[in-house]
Amino acid sequence: MTDSKVDASPATADQGIGADDPVIPEAVTSFQAITKQEDLDRIIQNRLAREQAKYADYDTLKEKAALHDQAEADKLSEIDKANKRAEKAETELAELRLEKLRRDVAEAKGLPAHLVPGTTRDEMESAADALLSWRGEVPAAPPNPTPSPRPVAQQGNPSTTDRPSGIAAGEDAARRRGWIK
C-alpha cells in the first residue's frame, strides 16, 4: 500500500467540524498494514510494556495503602476503646453522685435511702417530704397482743393454774372415779 496523506488544512463548517480544530499531525494520519507476525508481536509487546510501566509501582502502592488502612483501623479501634472507657467512667461517676445525693437527702430527712426516689435534689426532697407527710397520716402499728393470763397447756408448757399436776393430780382423778381407794 502507498502512504496516503490526509489534507491537513482546517475543515470548514460545511464538513461539520469546527474551523478552529487543531491540525491533525502527519504521524497519526499515516497507516501501514502489519504483514508479519513478528511485527504484530513487537507492537503488542511495546504496548504491554507501556501499560506495565504505568503500573510498575502498583504492588508497592497497594501494600502501602493496606498498611495505612490497617494503621487507621488500629488508631480508630484504640480511639473507640478509649471512648468506651470514658463513657463507662462518666456513667459510673454519675451513678455514684446520684447515690451520694440520695443518701444525703435521706439522712437529712431521717429516711432510709432506698425509699427516696428521684434524679435531682429537688425531686428527692419533695418525694421525701411527701413520704414524711404520708407517714404522719398512717396510724401507728397495732399494739402487740397481750398474752392471755392462762397459757394453754401444751407439752413442755405446763399450765399455771391452781389445779394439781403430775402424779398427785392423777391419783386424785383416779380416786374420784373410784379406781383406787
Secondary structure, 3 states (H helix, E strand, C coil): CCCCCCCCCCCCHHHCCCCCCCCCCHHHHCCCCCCCHHHHHHHHHHHHHHHHHHCCCHHHHHHHHHHHHHHHHHHHHHHHHHHHHHHHHHHHHHHHHHHHHHHHHHHHHCCCHHHCCCCCHHHHHHHHHHHHHHHHHCCCCCCCCCCCCCCCCECCECCCCCCCCCHHHHHHHHHHHCCCC
